[in-house]
Amino acid sequence: MKGDHVEEVQSFGERVALAVDRLGPLCAGIDPSAGLLAAWGLTDDASGLRSFCRICVEAFGGVVPVIKPQVAFFERHGSAGLAELERLLVEARGAGLLVLADAKRGDIDSTAAAYADAWLGQGSSLAADAVTVHPYLGLAALAPLIALAGRNGRGVIVVTRSSNPEGRALQEAVTRSGVSVEEVLLAEIAAWNRSAEIPSGTVGAVIGATLPRSEFPLSQLGGVILAPGLGAQGATMHDVAERFAGCAPGSVIASTSRSLLAAGPNPADLALAAAALAKELAAVLG
């Protein structure tokens, strides 16, 4: 039930809306791939990750509201890479950035609870402001993550309408109720955000900006929409404006990684590119 503790916690959706109002609706991807590290003149190891992340924090702090480290690029370096992810979380928090860990976790029962503790628990060194999850063991299986996120003012962002073409056959598949898998998920996310169990805005969705407009009325979702696909994947400012028209102010954050990070490694150049993109997005999303 929604007790005193839950009501005192500012939801992830509220935190994002305030940050977007101040800095614009841009989420900057932190994707230290081997190719990008090389392009920035950095070594493909923990030292290179550290330099890459520090450049990004210096460039994006006070310029964008949210950063999104792709966890796989840290995991590929083992424990040393995860240590750099932990360092990034601390330094980003110090710079006033919200961090959305793009980990795409998802499981059932005690395993889901363990993922919740790792990515959303107050005492965890990996705890981010939000984490991406896969829902295809059933959205109800994510209840431990959603409940802990709600208690701690963090978020769970459900991969629902992804921008990669390989996912569309599964997401558009029609269920026995006669509606698509993605529409069922969006309706369930909206129901979670309306429930008395968590603060509204705890559960969000990944909805690709490259896709046609959703059949589900996104204005009713009640949570943050992470919209990847801007830039290298082909989505334009017009696409973002058209596909998310009517959504609540501050609820949509467009994500870009490769096209923005191409402005590095000079932090000043990267900051200028991010500021210009955030300003343009703010103009089209309102």
C-alpha positions as CSV (number, residue, x, y, z in Angstrom):
1,M,0.0,0.0,0.0
2,K,1.1,3.6,-0.5
3,G,2.4,4.4,3.0
4,D,4.0,7.5,4.5
5,H,7.4,6.6,3.3
6,V,6.3,6.2,-0.4
7,E,4.4,9.4,-0.3
8,E,7.5,11.3,0.9
9,V,9.7,10.1,-1.9
10,Q,9.8,12.2,-5.1
11,S,9.2,9.8,-8.0
12,F,11.6,9.2,-10.8
13,G,9.2,10.8,-13.2
14,E,9.0,14.0,-11.1
15,R,12.8,14.1,-10.8
16,V,13.2,13.8,-14.6
17,A,10.5,16.4,-15.3
18,L,12.3,18.9,-13.1
19,A,15.7,18.2,-14.7
20,V,14.2,18.4,-18.2
21,D,12.5,21.7,-17.4
22,R,15.9,23.1,-16.4
23,L,18.1,21.6,-19.2
24,G,16.0,20.2,-22.0
25,P,14.8,16.7,-22.9
26,L,18.1,15.1,-24.0
27,C,19.6,11.8,-22.7
28,A,23.3,11.5,-23.6
29,G,24.5,8.0,-24.1
30,I,27.7,6.9,-22.6
31,D,28.9,4.1,-25.0
32,P,32.7,3.5,-24.6
33,S,32.9,0.9,-27.4
34,A,36.4,-0.2,-28.6
35,G,35.9,1.8,-31.7
36,L,34.9,5.0,-29.9
37,L,37.7,4.7,-27.4
38,A,40.2,4.4,-30.3
39,A,38.6,7.4,-32.1
40,W,39.1,9.5,-28.9
41,G,42.7,8.3,-28.7
42,L,42.1,6.2,-25.5
43,T,43.2,2.7,-24.7
44,D,40.6,-0.1,-24.7
45,D,41.0,-0.9,-21.0
46,A,39.9,0.4,-17.6
47,S,42.1,3.4,-17.9
48,G,40.5,4.4,-21.2
49,L,37.1,3.9,-19.7
50,R,38.0,6.2,-16.8
51,S,39.2,9.0,-19.1
52,F,36.2,8.6,-21.4
53,C,33.7,8.8,-18.5
54,R,35.4,11.8,-16.9
55,I,35.3,13.7,-20.3
56,C,31.6,12.9,-20.5
57,V,30.8,14.0,-17.0
58,E,32.7,17.2,-17.5
59,A,31.0,17.9,-20.8
60,F,27.4,16.9,-19.8
61,G,27.2,18.1,-16.2
62,G,24.8,21.1,-16.1
63,V,24.2,20.7,-19.8
64,V,21.9,17.7,-20.1
65,P,19.6,16.2,-17.5
66,V,20.3,12.5,-18.0
67,I,23.1,10.3,-19.1
68,K,22.7,6.6,-20.1
69,P,25.8,4.4,-19.7
70,Q,25.5,1.2,-21.8
71,V,26.5,-1.3,-19.1
72,A,27.8,-3.9,-21.7
73,F,30.7,-1.7,-22.6
74,F,31.8,-1.8,-18.9
75,E,31.1,-5.4,-18.4
76,R,33.3,-6.4,-21.2
77,H,36.3,-5.3,-19.1
78,G,35.2,-7.5,-16.2
79,S,35.6,-6.3,-12.6
80,A,37.8,-3.5,-13.6
81,G,35.1,-2.2,-16.0
82,L,32.4,-2.5,-13.4
83,A,34.6,-0.5,-11.0
84,E,34.8,2.3,-13.6
85,L,31.0,2.1,-13.9
86,E,30.7,2.6,-10.1
87,R,33.1,5.5,-10.3
88,L,31.0,7.0,-13.1
89,L,27.9,6.8,-11.0
90,V,29.5,8.7,-8.1
91,E,31.0,11.4,-10.3
92,A,27.8,11.8,-12.3
93,R,25.8,12.2,-9.2
94,G,28.3,14.8,-8.0
95,A,27.8,16.7,-11.2
96,G,24.0,16.7,-10.8
97,L,23.3,14.2,-13.5
98,L,20.6,11.6,-13.4
99,V,21.9,8.2,-14.5
100,L,19.9,5.7,-16.4
101,A,21.8,2.4,-16.4
102,D,21.1,0.6,-19.7
103,A,21.5,-2.9,-18.3
104,K,18.3,-4.5,-19.7
105,R,17.9,-6.9,-16.8
106,G,14.9,-9.1,-16.2
107,D,14.1,-12.3,-14.4
108,I,11.7,-13.8,-11.8
109,D,11.3,-14.2,-8.0
110,S,14.5,-14.0,-6.0
111,T,16.6,-13.3,-9.1
112,A,14.5,-10.2,-9.9
113,A,14.9,-9.1,-6.3
114,A,18.7,-9.5,-6.6
115,Y,18.7,-7.4,-9.7
116,A,16.6,-4.8,-7.8
117,D,19.1,-4.7,-5.0
118,A,22.0,-4.3,-7.4
119,W,20.6,-1.5,-9.6
120,L,18.1,0.2,-7.4
121,G,19.1,-0.5,-3.8
122,Q,20.1,2.4,-1.5
123,G,23.3,0.7,-0.4
124,S,24.5,-0.7,-3.7
125,S,27.6,0.7,-5.5
126,L,25.8,0.1,-8.8
127,A,22.6,1.8,-7.9
128,A,21.4,4.2,-10.6
129,D,18.5,6.6,-10.8
130,A,16.8,4.1,-13.1
131,V,17.5,0.9,-15.0
132,T,16.3,-0.6,-18.2
133,V,14.6,-4.0,-18.1
134,H,13.3,-6.7,-20.4
135,P,9.6,-7.6,-19.8
136,Y,9.3,-10.9,-21.7
137,L,9.1,-13.1,-18.6
138,G,6.0,-11.0,-17.9
139,L,5.7,-7.5,-16.5
140,A,4.5,-8.9,-13.2
141,A,7.8,-10.7,-12.8
142,L,9.4,-7.3,-12.5
143,A,7.4,-6.5,-9.4
144,P,10.5,-6.6,-7.1
145,L,12.3,-4.0,-9.2
146,I,9.3,-1.8,-9.5
147,A,8.5,-2.0,-5.8
148,L,12.1,-1.1,-4.7
149,A,12.3,1.6,-7.3
150,G,9.1,3.1,-6.0
151,R,10.3,3.1,-2.4
152,N,13.7,4.7,-3.3
153,G,12.5,7.3,-5.8
154,R,14.1,5.5,-8.7
155,G,12.8,4.2,-12.0
156,V,12.3,1.1,-14.1
157,I,12.3,1.6,-17.8
158,V,10.7,-1.2,-19.7
159,V,11.9,-2.1,-23.3
160,T,8.5,-2.0,-25.1
161,R,8.8,-0.6,-28.6
162,S,12.5,-0.8,-29.4
163,S,14.1,0.9,-32.4
164,N,15.9,-2.2,-33.7
165,P,14.0,-3.9,-36.5
166,E,14.7,-7.4,-35.2
167,G,12.4,-6.8,-32.3
168,R,9.3,-5.7,-34.2
169,A,7.9,-9.1,-35.0
170,L,7.8,-10.0,-31.3
171,Q,6.5,-6.6,-30.1
172,E,3.8,-6.4,-32.8
173,A,2.6,-10.0,-32.3
174,V,-1.1,-10.1,-31.5
175,T,-2.0,-11.7,-28.2
176,R,-5.2,-13.8,-27.6
177,S,-6.9,-10.6,-26.4
178,G,-6.6,-9.2,-29.9
179,V,-4.1,-6.5,-29.2
180,S,-0.3,-6.4,-29.7
181,V,2.3,-7.4,-27.1
182,E,3.6,-3.8,-27.0
183,E,0.1,-2.4,-26.4
184,V,-0.5,-4.9,-23.6
185,L,2.8,-3.8,-22.0
186,L,2.0,-0.1,-22.3
187,A,-1.4,-0.6,-20.8
188,E,0.2,-2.5,-17.9
189,I,2.8,0.2,-17.4
190,A,0.1,2.8,-17.2
191,A,-1.8,0.7,-14.7
192,W,1.3,0.4,-12.5
193,N,1.7,4.2,-12.5
194,R,-2.0,4.6,-11.5
195,S,-1.8,2.1,-8.7
196,A,-1.6,2.9,-5.0
197,E,1.5,0.7,-4.6
198,I,4.1,3.0,-6.1
199,P,4.5,6.7,-6.8
200,S,3.2,7.6,-10.3
201,G,6.1,8.0,-12.7
202,T,8.1,5.0,-11.3
203,V,7.7,2.8,-14.4
204,G,8.6,4.1,-17.9
205,A,9.1,2.7,-21.3
206,V,11.6,2.5,-24.1
207,I,9.8,3.7,-27.3
208,G,12.0,4.1,-30.4
209,A,11.8,7.5,-32.1
210,T,12.3,5.7,-35.4
211,L,8.9,4.0,-35.2
212,P,5.5,5.1,-36.4
213,R,3.3,6.7,-33.7
214,S,2.1,4.2,-31.1
215,E,-1.5,3.0,-31.2
216,F,-1.5,3.3,-27.4
217,P,-2.2,6.9,-26.2
218,L,1.2,7.7,-24.7
219,S,-0.2,10.7,-22.9
220,Q,-1.8,8.1,-20.5
221,L,1.4,6.2,-19.8
222,G,2.2,8.2,-16.6
223,G,5.9,7.5,-16.7
224,V,9.1,8.5,-18.5
225,I,9.5,7.7,-22.1
226,L,13.1,7.0,-23.2
227,A,13.1,7.6,-27.0
228,P,16.3,6.2,-28.6
229,G,17.1,6.5,-32.3
230,L,17.8,10.2,-32.7
231,G,20.8,10.8,-35.0
232,A,22.8,7.7,-36.1
233,Q,19.7,5.5,-36.2
234,G,17.9,7.9,-38.4
235,A,15.2,9.6,-36.3
236,T,14.9,13.4,-36.9
237,M,13.6,16.2,-34.7
238,H,10.4,16.2,-36.7
239,D,10.0,12.5,-35.9
240,V,10.4,13.1,-32.2
241,A,7.9,16.0,-32.2
242,E,5.3,14.0,-34.2
243,R,5.6,10.7,-32.4
244,F,5.4,12.1,-28.9
245,A,3.0,14.9,-29.4
246,G,0.6,15.3,-26.4
247,C,2.9,13.6,-23.8
248,A,3.2,15.4,-20.5
249,P,6.0,18.1,-20.4
250,G,9.2,16.6,-19.1
251,S,8.1,13.0,-19.7
252,V,10.0,12.3,-22.9
253,I,13.8,12.2,-23.1
254,A,15.3,11.6,-26.5
255,S,18.5,9.5,-26.4
256,T,21.5,9.8,-28.7
257,S,24.9,8.3,-28.4
258,R,27.1,7.8,-31.4
259,S,26.2,11.0,-33.2
260,L,26.6,13.1,-30.1
261,L,29.8,11.4,-28.9
262,A,31.4,12.0,-32.4
263,A,31.8,15.6,-31.2
264,G,34.4,14.4,-28.6
265,P,36.9,14.0,-27.1
266,N,37.2,17.7,-26.3
267,P,34.8,18.3,-23.4
268,A,34.0,21.9,-24.6
269,D,33.1,20.7,-28.1
270,L,31.0,17.9,-26.6
271,A,29.2,20.3,-24.3
272,L,28.4,22.7,-27.1
273,A,27.0,19.8,-29.3
274,A,24.9,18.6,-26.4
275,A,23.6,22.0,-25.5
276,A,22.6,22.7,-29.1
277,L,20.8,19.4,-29.4
278,A,19.0,19.8,-26.0
279,K,17.9,23.3,-27.1
280,E,16.5,22.0,-30.4
281,L,14.7,19.2,-28.6
282,A,13.2,21.5,-26.1
283,A,11.8,23.6,-29.0
284,V,10.1,20.7,-30.7
285,L,8.8,18.9,-27.6
286,G,7.7,22.1,-25.7
